[in-house]
Amino acid sequence: MADKTAFEIPEQMRAFADKSVDQAKKAFDDFMTATVKAVEKSETSAKTLQSGARDVNRQALAFLEANMAASFDFAQKLVRARTVEELGQIQQDFLKNQVETVQSQGQHMAETLGKAASDVQQQAKK
């Protein structure tokens, strides 16, 4: 067996090295904690944004469906009309209803978009 060479580190140096390792470990732990919090916040904000986008998409699809149903109803009424006056009245009623519908849908969409933006902003503040 080979003789072991004595390797002695002065106690002050050992204490300094030990303290340095502890400080580096604490700094790394703090960094990891901050990183995890940032990732969680990012994921939460993304989920909030996705939820808002989903609400907007669903509302847009509902409006599209309602508008198409109104258009098909309009077309059926036109086909069944018996006089020019009746055609004119059907078209006038349809246009009046569509203007009101578009205004209402625009207001609802603006509210939905505003809520989604507000939710994302509030989540970003947390």
Secondary structure, 3 states (H helix, E strand, C coil): CCCCCCCCCCHHHHHHHHHHHHHHHHHHHHHHHHHHHHHHHHHHHHHHHHHHHHHHHHHHHHHHHHHHHHHHHHHHHHHHCCCHHHHHHHHHHHHHHHHHHHHHHHHHHHHHHHHHHHHHHHHHHC
